[in-house]
């Protein structure tokens, strides 16, 4: 059983003000994000679903997965979505020395850079820690390296096998609002819940006049 809340409490955001938790705005905008890809079939399905709503999102990619599936990564770029670094091997920050954590992140960054060198894509140095685990030393070093550490306002819990697809949907529709950064996963583990919830989330907010944008600073 996890103690992680679906909606990030205000106190947590205030404890780590240098991290990005949401985008304060009065506009009807949601920021959908997808972690752990690129993944065969799942990522391309996600891209097609986003396209149906003329939506842009931010994909936090694992370096090792980019190396395995460069053509899917290129599909993300070609669709005009934003890219973020999710380390090279999806490592746990709390169990990794700061030096090793940074090196792993930079390995992923090199892979990302090599993949986009022939495109017009603009790198914004977004980083999201796997599992949300990051120590103060790791975070400070990444900030020194000009990374923007992107956390979240709402977790869908699509990866959790104990969470039903209906609950996954409700986690988002009951909590996401103007400027929320919402976490989904374009992974095999999360696919059942994500593929059920994502189209319904987009339809729900589209009817309310929301648009879906990628992160940009």
WOBELSUL-V622278 format. One record per residue. N is the residue number from 1. RES is the residue in one letter. SS is DSSP state (@ for helix, = for strand, . for the rest). D_LAST is the distance of its C-alpha to the last C-alpha in whole Angstrom. Layout:
{{N:RES:SS:D_LAST} {N:RES:SS:D_LAST}}
//
This chain:
{{1:X:.:35} {2:X:.:32} {3:X:.:31} {4:X:.:27} {5:X:.:26} {6:X:.:25} {7:X:=:23} {8:X:.:21} {9:X:.:23} {10:X:@:22} {11:X:@:24} {12:X:@:22} {13:X:@:18} {14:X:@:20} {15:X:@:22} {16:X:.:18} {17:X:.:16} {18:X:.:14} {19:X:.:13} {20:X:=:11} {21:X:.:13} {22:X:=:12} {23:X:.:10} {24:X:.:13} {25:X:.:14} {26:X:.:17} {27:X:.:16} {28:X:.:18} {29:X:=:15} {30:X:=:15} {31:X:=:13} {32:X:=:15} {33:X:=:15} {34:X:=:18} {35:X:=:19} {36:X:.:22} {37:X:.:23} {38:X:.:23} {39:X:.:27} {40:X:.:30} {41:X:.:30} {42:X:@:28} {43:X:@:24} {44:X:@:26} {45:X:@:27} {46:X:@:24} {47:X:@:22} {48:X:@:25} {49:X:@:25} {50:X:@:21} {51:X:@:23} {52:X:@:25} {53:X:.:23} {54:X:.:20} {55:X:.:18} {56:X:.:15} {57:X:.:14} {58:X:=:13} {59:X:=:15} {60:X:=:16} {61:X:=:19} {62:X:.:22} {63:X:@:23} {64:X:@:26} {65:X:@:26} {66:X:@:24} {67:X:@:27} {68:X:@:29} {69:X:.:28} {70:X:@:26} {71:X:@:27} {72:X:@:25} {73:X:@:22} {74:X:@:22} {75:X:@:23} {76:X:@:19} {77:X:@:18} {78:X:@:20} {79:X:.:19} {80:X:.:16} {81:X:.:14} {82:X:=:11} {83:X:=:13} {84:X:=:13} {85:X:=:16} {86:X:.:18} {87:X:.:21} {88:X:.:24} {89:X:.:26} {90:X:.:25} {91:X:.:26} {92:X:.:27} {93:X:@:25} {94:X:@:28} {95:X:@:31} {96:X:.:29} {97:X:.:29} {98:X:@:26} {99:X:@:27} {100:X:@:28} {101:X:@:25} {102:X:@:23} {103:X:@:25} {104:X:@:24} {105:X:@:21} {106:X:@:21} {107:X:@:24} {108:X:@:21} {109:X:@:19} {110:X:@:22} {111:X:@:22} {112:X:@:19} {113:X:@:19} {114:X:@:22} {115:X:@:22} {116:X:@:19} {117:X:.:21} {118:X:.:23} {119:X:.:20} {120:X:.:17} {121:X:.:14} {122:X:.:11} {123:X:.:11} {124:X:.:8} {125:X:.:10} {126:X:=:10} {127:X:=:13} {128:X:.:15} {129:X:.:19} {130:X:@:22} {131:X:@:24} {132:X:@:21} {133:X:.:23} {134:X:.:22} {135:X:.:24} {136:X:@:23} {137:X:@:24} {138:X:@:22} {139:X:@:19} {140:X:@:19} {141:X:@:20} {142:X:@:17} {143:X:@:15} {144:X:@:17} {145:X:.:16} {146:X:.:12} {147:X:.:12} {148:X:=:9} {149:X:=:12} {150:X:=:11} {151:X:.:15} {152:X:.:16} {153:X:.:17} {154:X:=:20} {155:X:=:22} {156:X:.:24} {157:X:.:26} {158:X:.:27} {159:X:.:28} {160:X:.:31} {161:X:.:34} {162:X:.:36} {163:X:.:33} {164:X:.:35} {165:X:@:33} {166:X:@:33} {167:X:@:32} {168:X:@:29} {169:X:@:28} {170:X:@:29} {171:X:@:27} {172:X:@:24} {173:X:@:26} {174:X:.:27} {175:X:.:24} {176:X:.:21} {177:X:.:20} {178:X:.:17} {179:X:.:13} {180:X:=:15} {181:X:=:14} {182:X:=:17} {183:X:=:19} {184:X:=:21} {185:X:=:23} {186:X:.:24} {187:X:.:27} {188:X:.:30} {189:X:.:31} {190:X:.:28} {191:X:@:29} {192:X:@:32} {193:X:@:30} {194:X:@:27} {195:X:@:29} {196:X:@:31} {197:X:@:28} {198:X:@:25} {199:X:@:27} {200:X:@:28} {201:X:@:25} {202:X:@:23} {203:X:@:27} {204:X:@:27} {205:X:@:23} {206:X:@:24} {207:X:@:27} {208:X:.:25} {209:X:.:23} {210:X:.:20} {211:X:=:17} {212:X:=:16} {213:X:.:12} {214:X:.:10} {215:X:.:7} {216:X:.:4} {217:X:.:0}}
//
